[in-house]
């Protein structure tokens, strides 16, 4: 019991400090690469925190376990939107830019809807997987070009106002990259040992493996996204906080499912997931509605999202 408690405490410490340094490193990369924090959130942070899902789904597809391959992604997306953005908004309100509502969120919703339409046919084949990966590449390329164009305009304006001379020199690129990689590794390791410790304690208390999987493990695998988003919001990097989630959800659908389907076509995708698919899309639409009202995700809206996730977990535990 004592070692499990120590695992939980160490895991939390690694997640907190990992999230802290991840934001610092990502901001430095954004400045050095002349990219916006939103793009870094969509790519470096969003994709990086989704790597565990990619590994799990790809391995599941390889051994023909479509339930885990699909459930892992859909459950993660529901957790990302409802739990992570909900908790983050409770900690600190999250403002959003106009481009987020005009480009990033609509593309995320398009990806979700296309996936559900294809999945309800009963399978996600290699052609659909290739299309998904290509869509993601095009989206990221467009975002990078758009960001660099905007940053060049800002740099020109800053030069004219002679503001660049007073700006602090960002961290060296190689240091920032190392910091981000180490932070990712620390967060993944921290999440793993926290889940292990919590699972062991739950078993000692007589909790079933099924409930442990639906609660502790499900939330545990989302902890990197949660802590990176919360730390970004607390540090005033709202673009990175929301970009992390939009990037993770988009990456999960187009890349995680796409690569998994390329490795091995995923079958049985229309069995038992109808409610989860519907909730995933509804949450995406609800997020767009919340942000569209005042260009900010307020605390009461964060409470609504968190409450939906709690109700979803309760439904899973009670009804299956």
N, C-alpha and C positions, 0 to 999 in steps of 0.2 A: 504493500500500500504506500509506504513512504517513498520508494523509488518512483512510483507512478505519479505521486504528487510533485516530486522534483521534476519529472519529465514535463508535466503540465506547466509548471512555472518557467522552466527553461524554454519550452516551446513558445510561450507567450512573450518572453523577453526577446527571443530571436525574431519573432514576427514584428514586434514593435520597432526594434532597432533596424531590422531589415527593411521595413516599410519606410522608416525615416531616411536611411541612406539611399534607398532606391529612388525616392523622389529627388534627393539632392543630385545624384548621379544622372538621372534622366533629364533634369533641368539643364545641367551642364552640357550634356550631349545635344540637347535642343539648341542651345546657344552656339555651340561649336559647329554644328551641322547646318545652322541657319534654318532650323525648322521650328514650327510653333509647338508649344507644349501640348496642344490638342493632338497633333500628329504623333508626337512621341508617346502620348497616352494611348492612341489607337494602335500603334505599332510595337515599340519596345516594351512598354508596360503591359498593354492589353494582351499581346501575343505571348509575352514571356510568362505571365501568370496563368495562361491557358495551356502551357506545355504539359502539365500533368494529365489534363483531359485528353490531349493528343496521344500521349503514350498509352493511356488506358484503353481508349477507343480503338486505336490501331492494333494493339495486341488482341483485343476482343474480336475485332473483325477477322484477324488472321486465324483465330481458332474457331471462328464461326459462331461466336456468342453475340448475336445481334441485340439481345436485350440489354446487355451492359453497354455495348457500343452506342446505342441510341439513348438509353436511359441516362448514361453519364453526361451526355451533351445537353439533353433537354432539362435534366435536373439542375445542371450547372447554370444554364441560362435563366431558369426560374429563380435560382438563388442569387445570381448576379443582379438581376433587375429588382426583385422584391426585397431580398434580405440586405444585400450589400449597399445598394443605393439608398434603401430605406434607412438603414442604420447610419450611413454616412450623412444623410440629410438631417437626421436627429442630432448628430454631433455638430454639424455646421451646414447651414443652407448652401445649396449648390447652384450658382448662376450658370446660365448657358448662353452661348453666342448664337446669333442668327443663323450662321452657317451650319451649326449643329442641327438645328431644326429643319433647315432646307436641304441639307445634303447627307449628313452622317446618320441621323436617326431614320430618315426615309429609306436609306440604303440598307440599314439593319433590318427594318420592317420588311422590305422587299425580300431579303435573304430568308427571313423567318417564314414568310408566306410561301415562297417558292419551295422551301424544304418541306413544309407541311403538305403541300399539294402533291409533291413527288412521293413523300413517305406514305401518304394514304393510298397510293396505288399498290403498295405491298412490298416495294423494294427500292433501294437506291443503288443504281448500277454504276459502272465505271465511267460511262459517258457523262452522267450527272455529276460524278465526282470531279472529273476534269473541268467541266463547265464551272463548278463552284470554285475551284482553285484559280482558274483564269479570271473569274469575276473579282476575286480577292486581290489578285496581282494588279488588275486594272484600277481598282479602287485605291489601293495604297499608292500606286504610281501617280494617280491624279491628285491625291492629297499632298504628296511630297512636292509636286510641281506647284500646286496652288499655294502651299505654305512658303516655299522659297520665293515665289513672286511677291507675296505679301510682305515677307521679311525684307526683301530688297527695297521695297517702297518705304518701309519704316526706317531702314538704315540710311536711306537717302535723306529723309526728313530729319533724322537725328543728326546727320552730318551738317545739314544746313543750320540747325539750331545749336551746333557745337555741343551736343549732349554726349557724344561717344567718349570724349576725353574724360568725363566724370564717371563713366560706367565702370563697375568693378570687373576685373579680368576674370572670365569664367575658368573653371577647373580645366586642366589639360585633358584632351580627348581620351588619351590612353588611360589616365587615372579614372576618368568618369566611366569608361567601359568596364574596367576592372571592378570599380565600386558597384556598378549595376549587376554584374555577373555574381560577385560575392554576395550581394544582397538577395538576389534570387535564390541562390543556393541556401543561404541562411533561412529564408522564409519557407522554402520547401521542406528543409530538414526540421525546422521548428514546427511546421504544421504536422509532419509525420509523427514526431515524438509526442506532440500534444494529443493527437488522435489515439496513439498507442496507449498513452497513460490513461486517458479518459475511458477508452474501451476496456482496459483491464479493471479499472475501478467499477465500471458499470457491470461487468461480468461478476465481480465479487459481490455486488449488490443484487444479483439475480436477474438483471435485465437481459433480454434475449438478443441474439446476434442480429436478428432482423431489425429490431428497433434501433440497435446501435448503428447499423448500416444506414438507416433512413435519417438518423439524427446526427450523431457524433461524426460519423465518417462523411456524410453529405455536407455538413457545415464545415468540417475540418478541411476538406479539399478546396473550399472557397475562401479560406482564411487569408491566403496571399492577396487575392483581389480585395478582400475586406480591409486589411490593414494598409495596403498601398493607397486605396481610395480615401480612407479616413485621414491618413497622414498628409496626402496631397491637399485635401479640403482644409485641414487645420492650418497648413502652411500657405493657404491662399492660392493654391494651384488648382482652381476649380476645373479648368480645361482638362488637366491631366486626370482628375478624379473621374469625371464623366467620360472622358476619352478612354480610360482604362476599361470601363464597363462596356461601352459601345464596341470597343475593339475586341474585347473578350467574347462577347456574344456573336459578333460577326465572324470572328476567327473560328469559334466553335462550330458554327454552321457550315461555312464555306471551306475551311481548311481541315478541321478535325474530321467532320463527316466526309468531306471530299477526299482526303488522303486515305481514310479508312475504306471508303468505297472503291477507290482505285486499287488498293491492296487486295481487297476481297469484297465483291458486291454484297451489300447488306440486305438481307431478306427479313420478312416478318415485321416490317416497320409499321404496319397498320393494325397490329394486334396489341391491344391493351394500352395504347398511348394516346387515344383520342382526347381524353380529358386534359392530359398534360400538354399536348400540342396546343389545344385551345387556350389554356391558361397562359402558356408562353407568349402567344400572339397577343392576347388581351393585355398582358402586362406591358408589352412593347408599345401598344397603342395608348395605354393609360399613361405611360411615361411621357410620350409625345404630347398628350393633352395637358399634363401637369406642367411641363416645361413651356408649352406654347402660351399658357395663360399670362404669365408674368416674366417669362424668360428666366425662371428660377425654380428650383425644387425646394419647396418650403418644408419646415419641420412637420407640419400637420400632414403633408403629402408623404413625407418619409414614414410617418406613423402608419398611414393607410397601407403603404407598400409592405412594411414590416408585419402588420396585422394579417395581410393576405398570405404572407409566407407562413406565419404561425398556423393559420387556418388550414393551409395546404398540408403542412406536416401532420397536423392533427388528423386530417382526413386520411392521409396515408397510413398512419399508425392504427386508426380505428377501423377503417373500411378497406384498407389495402390499395 
